Amino acid sequence: MERSFHDSLCAVKRVMESGSVVPGGGAVETALDMYLESFATTLGSREQLAIVEFANSLLSIPKQLAVNAAKDSIELIAKLRAYHAAAQKASADSPRSHLKNYGLDLHEGKLRDNVSAGVLEPAMSKIKMLKSATEAAINILRIDDMIKLIPEQQPEDPHAHM
């Protein structure tokens, strides 16, 4: 219980430091996935493929949340993507624009407006997480060396039995 209390205080501290929150439950990752996939279609060559793969990797967060809660991740993520696609196509005053706040409700196994439900994350934590993931992906892509291990030759054992 002490650990939970400490974690709660740290979350409050991060919110106070950043001054802003974002919806939880995979809403940010899904919105970024949809935006980046749309942006990638404006590019050509390998950049497009890299951006699409990075966008898809962002969905691993809501997928894993659903799997960990023993929910149907395929159905939930498909609905979540549809909601966020509709929100991004909608104008700011459209009734569909609030769909951008939708994320996973893992207790009920459905989607909900996580801002209204109070499921929020500190924006600073989300930004740091995305920067770290991006830097890790870039560092992996920069590796251009290949290490090849040659198996050791075992000396023949004169006493080996077959």
N, C-alpha and C positions, 0 to 999 in steps of 0.2 A: 504494500500500500504506500509505503514511503516513496518508492520509485515512481509510482503513478502520480503522486502529488508533485514530485520534483519535475517530472515530464510536463505536467500541466502548467506549472509555473514557468518553465522554459518556453512553452508555446505562447503564453501570455506575454512574456518578455519580448519574444520575436515579433509579435503583433504590434506591441507598443513601439518597438524600434523602427519597424518598417512603416507603420501607420496605415497599412492597408491589408486586406484579406482577399482571398479568391475562393470560389466554390470548391469544395472537396469532392471526393468520390469519383475521381477520374474526369471531371468536367474540363479542367484546364488542358489535360493531355489530349482529350478527344477534340477539343476546339483547335488546338495547335495542329493535330493530325489533319483535320479537315482543311485548315488554312494552308498548311504546307503542301498538301496534295494539289490544291487548287493553284498555288503559286508555281509548283513544279511544272505544270502544263504550259506555262509561259516560257519555259527554258528549253534549250535543246541539249543534245549530247549527254555526256555522262553525269553532268550536274543534276539533270532531271532525275535520273535513276537514284543517285545518292540521296537527294532530298526526299524522294518517295520512301526509300528504305528507312531513313531516319524518322520520317513521320510515322511510318508503321511501327517502328520500335517504341514510340511514345505510348502506343496502345497496350504495351505489355503491362503497364501499371494498372489500368482498370481491369484488364483480363485477369491478372494475378489476384487482384482484390476479389473478383467474382469467384475464381477457382478456390481461393482460401476460405471463402464463405460457403462453399459447396453449392453454388448457384450455376445456372446455365450461362456460361460466359459468352458463348457464341450468340445466343439470342439477345442478351443484355447489351453486348457491344454493338451489335447490328442496330438495335433501337437507338442506342446512345449516339451513334454516328448519324443516323437519320435525323434525330432531333437537332444535332449541332449543324448539320448541313442546312436544314430549314432555317435555323437561327441566323446563319451567315448570309443566306440569300434574302432574308427579310430586312425591311427598312427598320430604322430605330423605333418608330412609333407603331410598328406592326405587332399584333398580339403574339406572333411567333418569335419575336426578338427575345422574349424572356426564356426561351428554350436554351439559350447559351449558359444558363445557370444549372441546367439539369446534369445530374450525376447519378451514381449508383446508390440505391437504398438496399443495403445488404441484409437488413433484418427482414424486409418484405420480399426481396428478390425482384425489385422493379426499379424504375427510374423516378426521380423526384427533383423538385427545385431545391437544391441544397442550400441556397442562400436563405430561402424562407424557412427551411428546416434547421438552420443554424449549423450546418456541416461546412465549416470554413477552415482554410489553412492560411498561415501567414504568407503574404506575397513574397517576402524576402526569402523564406525557405524554399518556395517553389522556384524562384529565380535562380538561387544557388544550385538547386538540384538540376535544373535544365542546363545551366552553364557547365557544371561538372560533367554531365552526360555528353554534352557537345564536345568539350575538350577531350574527353576519353575517346570519343569516336574519331576526332581529328587526329589524335596521336596514333591510334591504331592504323588509320589510313596512311599516315606518313611513314610507317615501317615499310622499307623497301628491300630489306635483307631477308635472306632465307637461311635458316640454320638447318643443316642436314647432319643428323647423327648417323655415323656408320657403326653398325653393331660390332662389338668386340669379337675377335676370333678366339674361340676357346681352344686352349692347347689340348691335344689329344691325350686322353688318359689311357696309359697302357693296360690298366687294370679294369677298364670299362667292360661291363657285361651287357650283352644285348638280349 
